[in-house]
Amino acid sequence: MTELFELFTYDFGIRALWASVMVGLMCGVLGCFIVLRNMALIGDALSHAVLPGVVVGFVIAGTGVMAIFTGAVVAGLIAAILITWIQHNAKTKSDAAIGIVFTAMFSIGVIAISKVSRKGGHLDLDHFLFGNVLGLSNADLYLTGFITVYVLLSVVVFYRYLFATTFQPIIAETMGISVKAVHYYLMLLLAFAIVVSLQSVGVILVVAMLITPASTALLLTNNLKKMLVISALVGVLASVSGLLVTNFYNTTPGPAMAIMATFFYLVAVFFAPEKGLVFRYWYKRQAKWKIQVEDTLKQSLKLQQGGRLSFPNLLERLEFGKVRLKEILRSLSRKGLVEYNTSNLVLTEAGAGNANKLVRAHRLWETYLVEQMGLNAEQIHEDAEKYEHILTEELLDEMDASLGFPKTDPHGSPIPRKGKFPENPLSTLSVGEVATIATDQIDDNLITKLWQLGLTPEKSFKMSNKNNGTLEIILENSTIKLPVELANKINIYREQD
């Protein structure tokens, strides 16, 4: 452990640590907007396109920090403007425009370095390409700190504009936000971040620090604010751990940081709570198990109603093997849904109730497809087999009410009822129809509610309006408003107006 942290006992090691933390933080935050805007290629382009500016700054003012920084930023902005101009004015695809500009400017920079070297100047291309975080001066560190603070403050101050133009650029325009101005300002911040990161990770690997932490965060959350925090933390962890790897293996810092960023990304790829491969694999297994259990219950109900429920008959109806069926039946037996042993198989009352829920979902969906979607009865069975497993109780109740609580499906099979439902719900009345409250209601609480509203069995009423989940009825020249949920439970007798 002493050898691992030996680097940080030296001044240059402390400077490298601070610079790495700031670069990881800045690139992590800024990279979120680059990833969400699909601008990874532009980041790569700007990182290469700054080379001519570096050379010009070196020629004009030598190796001064501000001279090289200014030249690089100007070159980056020129590249951004050229890319945007070509995308908007020339008949060239966006990715092609990016490739044209950055390869041209990078080539100009390489040629310029060659000419400077032949004239006796010394500009190390390796440090530009791969970084030299261990060779940072105090001036480099101060500049990195200033730019980091500036970038982070810009993101905080203009967060609303960045958010709007990233996700809803058209709506942002209608709000009076200049999408183009925000785009160019983001390009300026990107140019700043790239230039101050050159010394740490180099022009080639700065893209990894911009893209990889943000991509990692995107696997872990869908909330932008959380994504910014996670990406910044991953960027810092990748930078610091990269320095530790550099010290331990005596290798180059820039590539080590990029590799560590990739390592954290791969961890997220496999183990992210919702999007990770392991989670998705487990979710698919659980979903498959759920479907097989529900299919077992439904087929058991059908066989039991026909007096033919047995293990061999059930196995014949299902698409999975004997071992899986035994496993499922044992699980159902522990839950009290079936009674199962080597010689006996019986669906319990609780099991029949669960199976009837599936049958209800299947037959309601078939009815909906025929009556609301206009499909033929022959076209609907396979679709209902699929959706019966995912339709929620709330959606089924809404569908049941919208269909008028049908008693049979398009094939003539009875639709199981959920709990107690009225024979003639008030919600099925049309505007203008007259009815009387029935004496038999589903429970005493509903009868009490009706008495409070003045809806007693001997009084007639008329449906006057249906709108936005509310029904209006006229009772003795007064209007009573009823929620649809309540009207679905009220049993009525229709009369002639």
N, C-alpha and C positions, 0 to 999 in steps of 0.2 A: 504493500500500500504506500510505503514511503516513496518508492521509485515511481509509482503511478502519479503522485502529486508533486514530484520533484520540480517539474517545470514551473510551478507557481511560486517557487521560492526566489525566482529571479524577476527583475524589473520587466524584462521583455516578455516573460511569461504572464505577468499580471496584466500588461498592456494587451497581450494577445487574448487573454480571458475576457477582459472588458469589451474589447472590440468584437469578439465572437458573440458575446451575449447581446450586444446592441444590434449586430447584423442579423442574428437569428430572430430577435424581437421585431425589428423593422420589416424584414423580408417576410416573416410569418404573417404579420397583419396586412401588409400591402398585397401579399400573394393571394389573399382571399378574394379580393376584387378582380385580380388578374384571372384566377381560375373561374370564377363565376361569370365573367364576361367573355370567356373563351379566348383570352388574349395571351396564352402561353407562348405562342409563336412570336408575338410582338415583343415579349420580354426577352426571348432569345435573340431576336433581331437587334434590339437596342443594346444588348450586352456586347454584341460584336461590332455594331456600328459606331461605338464610342472610340474605337481605336484611332481613327484619323484625328479626332479631337485631342486625344492623349499626346499624339506625336506633335501636333501644332503647338499645344501648350508647352511641351518640352523644348521645342525649337525656340519659342518666344521668350520663355522665362526659366528655362532649365528644369530642374527636378523639384521646384517649389510646389508645395501641396496645392495651393490655390490655383496656380497656373494650370496644372494637369487636371484638377477638378473642373475648372471653368471650361477648358477646352473639351473635356469629355461630355459635360452636360450640354454644351452647345451642339456638339455632334449628335448626341442622342435626340435632342429636340428636332434637329434638321431631319434625322432619319424618321422620326414619328410623323412630322409634317409631310414628308415625301410619301410615306406609306399611305397615310390618310388621303392625300391628294390623288394618288394612283387609284386607290380603291373607289373613290367617288367620281373620278373624271375619265379614267381610261377603262376600256373594256377588258379588264384583267381581273382574274379571281383574286380574292383577298389573300389567300395563302401564297399565291404566286407573286403578288405585289410585295409581300413581306420578304420572300426569298430574294427577289431581284434587288431590293434596296440594301438589305444587310450584307449580302455577298459582295455587292459592288463596293460598299463603304469599307467592309473588312479588308477587301483586296487593296483598296487605296491605302489603308493604314499599314498593311504589310509592306507594300512598295515603299511607303514613306519611311518606315523603320529601316529598310535596307539602305536607302539613300543616306539617312542620318548616320548609320553605322559606318558606311564607307567614308564619310567625312570626319570620322573620329568621335562621333557622339556615342554615348552608351545608354541604350534603352532596352532593358531586359524583357524580351518577349515572353519568356517562360513565366516570369512573375506576373505579367499581365494576363496570361492564359490561365494559370493555375493558382495564383495568389501567393502571398508571402506574409502571413499574419504574424509570424515570429519576428519580422523585420520592421514592424510598425514603429513610427516615432511618436513622440507626444503630440506633435502637430496633427499627425494622421488620426490619432485617438480623439483629439478635441473636435476635429471636423466630423468624424463619425458620430460623436455624441450630439453635436449640433444638428446634423441632418436627421438623426434618429428622433430627437425631440420634435423637430419640425414636421416630419412625416406623421408621427403619432398624433400631434396636435391637429394637423390637417384632417386626419381621419375622424377625430372626435368632433371638430367644429363643423365639418361638411358631411357628417355621417348621413344625415337625412337626404342630401342631394346624391351622394354615392349610392345609397340604398335604392332610391327611386329610379335613378338612371340605369342601375344594374338589372333590376327586376322588371320595371315597367317604364321603358323609355318614352313610349307614346303618351302615357298618363303624365309623366314628368314634364313633357313639353306643354301639355294643357294646363299644368300647374304654374307655368312660367319659368321652369327650370331649363337652362340651356344645356342640352345633352352634349353638344359639341364642346362647349366650354369646360364642362366637367370631364369630358374625355381627354382634352388636351392637358388639363391640370393633373389628371391621373398619370398621363404620360410624363409630365414634369417630375412628379413624385417618384415614378418608376426610374426615370433617368438618374435622379439623386441617389436612390437606393442602390442602383447598379454600380454607379461610379464609386461610392464609398465602400462597396463590397468587393471591389476589384482586388484590393490589397489582401483581403481575408481569404476569399475562395476563388478569385480569378474570374475572368470573363466567361469561361466555358461552364463553370460550376455554379455561378450565381443564379442561373435559372433553376437549378435543383433546390436552392434555398428559397426561391420564390414560389415554386410550384408544389414541391413535395410536402412540406408541412401543411399547406392549405388543402391539398388533396387528402391528406390524412385526417384533418379536422372535418372535412366534408363527409367522410365515412362515419364519423362519430356523432354528428349532429346536423339538423336541418335549420337551426336557428342561427342567424348571421352573427349576433353578438357573442353567442357561445362559440361559434366557429372562429371568430377573431381571437378570443382568449386561448382556445385550444391550439390554434395554429401558431400563436406567439410562443406558447409553452413548448410545443414540439420543435419550433425553430431554435429556441434557446437550448433545449436538451440536445438537439442534434449538433449544435455548434460546440457546446462544452464537452460532450462525450467524444466528439471528433478530435478535440484537442487532447483529451486523455488518451485516445487511441494513438494519436500521433506521437505522444511522449512514450507510450509503452512499446510501440512497435518501430519507433524511429522512422516514421514515414512522413509524407507530405500532408499538411493540415487540410487544405481545400478538399481534395478527394476524400479524406477521412470523414469530414463533415457531411459531404454529400452521401457517402455510404451509410452513415448513421441515420440521416434523414430517411433514406430508402428503407433502412431496417425498421424504423418506427412505422413507416407506411405499410410495410408488409405485415407487421403485427396487427395493425388496424384492418388490413384486408382480410385476415383470417379470424380475428377475434372481436371486431366491432359488434356492439350489442344488437343492432338490427340489420346492418348491411354486410357484416362479416360472413365469410364463407362457412365457418363453423356454425354460426347462428342460423344461417339460411338452410344448411344441411339438417340441423336439428329441427328447425321449424317445418321443413318438408316432411321429415320423419313423423313428427307429431301430427301434422295435418293428414298424412296417409293413414296413421293409426286411428285417428278420429273418424275418418270416412269408413274404414273397415269395421270399426265398432258399430257405427250407426247402420251400416248395411247389414250387419249381423242381426241387430235388433229388428230392423224392418222386415227382413226375410223370415226371422223367427215368428214375428206376429202373423205374417201371411200364412205360414205353415201351420201355426197353432190354430188359427181360425178355420183352417181346413182339416184339422185333426191329424196332421201329418208331421208334426214337429219331431224331428230326431236328428242326431248328429249326422248320419249319412245323407239324409235329405237336405239338411242345411248346407253341408259341404258341397253338394252338387249345385246349389244355387249361387254360391259365392265364387269369386275369381282368385282366391288365394288358397294356400295349401292347408293340409291337416294340422301341421304343427302350429301355424299362426292362428287357426281357428280355435284350437285348444287353449292357446295363450289368451285369446280374447274372451272366451267363455269363462275361464278362470277369473279374469279381471272383472267381468260382469257379475259373476257369482259373488265375489267379495263386496261388490257394491249393492248386492241385493236385487239385481235386475233380472237374474235368471237363477234357477235351481239346476245345478249341473253336477253329474257324476258319471261314472263309466256306463251306467245303464239307464240314466234318466236325464231328460232335458225339458225344462218347463220355463216358460216366460212368466215372471211374476207380474203382479198388478202394476208395480212401479215401472218395470221394464216395458209393459204394454203401453203405459202412458208416454214414456219416452219415444217408443216406436211410432205411436200415433202422431206425435209432433212432426216426425219426418214425413209420414204419409200426408198429413195436412199441408206441409210446406210443398211437397211434390205436386199434390192435386190443385192447390191454390195457384201455384205458378203455371201449371198447364192451363187452368181456366183463364188466368190473366193473359197468357200468350195468345189464346184463341179469341177472347172477347175484346181485349184492348189492343193487341198487336196485329190481329187479323191473320194469324197463322192457321194452318190446317191441323186437325187433331193428330194426323199421322206424322207431323213434323216436330212434335213438342216433347216426346218422351225422353230422348237423350239429353236435351237441354235441362229438363226438370230433374233428371238423375244427378246432374252436375250441381245445380244451384240449390237443391234441397239441403245441402250441407252447409251453406254459407248464408242463407237468408235469416236475418235476425227476427226475434219475436215481434219487435216494434214494427218492422217493415211488413211482416205477415199480417199483423192486426190491421195496419193501414190498408193493405191490399184487400183483405177480407171485407172491410167496410166499404171500400170503393167499388167492389164487385157486388155489393148488396147482400153479403153473407150467403153465398151460393151453397146449396146443399149437395150438389153433385158436380163432378168434373166433366170435361167434354166427352169422356168415354162412358159416362153414366155411373161411375163409381162414387160412393158417398164420401164427402169430405168430413173428416173428424172435426168436431167442434172443440174449441179451446174454452174450458170451463163452462159457465152458463152464458148463453146468448139468447136474446129474445127472438121469437118467431118472426115478428114484423117490427124491426127497429124503426123508430121515428125518423132516423136519418135517411131512410129510403123513400120518404114521401117526396113527391114533386111539388114545385111551387103551384099553389092553387088548390091542392088536394085538401080534403077535410077528413079528420080522424078523431077518435076518442081514445083516451088513455085506457089500456087494458087493466083488468083487475089483477091479473097475475104478472108480477115483476120478478126480476132475478134475485132480489134480496130486500130485506126490510129497510136497510139504509137508503136504498133508492126510493122506496115508497115514501119515507119521511121527507126526502129532498123534494119529491113531487108535490107533497102536501104544502111544503113551505112556499113553493112557486105558484100554488093555486091550481095545479094540474091534477084534479081529482077525477076518478073514473067516470063520473056522470057528466062531465063537461066536454063539449066538442071544441075543437080549435082548427085553425086553417094555417097551412104553411104559406108564409108570405115572401120569404127571401132566403137564399143560401149564398153566403159570401165569406171568403177568407177564413174558413174554419169555424164559422158561426152561423147558426140557423135562427131565423126569426119567425115566430108563430103569433097569430092573432087570437086572443082569448077574451071574449066579452069586451070587444073594442079596445083592449089594451095589448101592447106588443111585448112579448117575452123573448129575450135572447138566450139561446142555449149553445154551449160549446158542442162541437161535433162529437167529442169523446163521450159526453153525457147522452146525447141523442142516440148514439149507437147502442146504449144499454136500455133505452126505454121501449117497452113493448106497447104497440098500439093496435086499434081496430080501425080499418079504413071505412069511410062512409061516403055516400054520394053527396056532392056539394049541392 
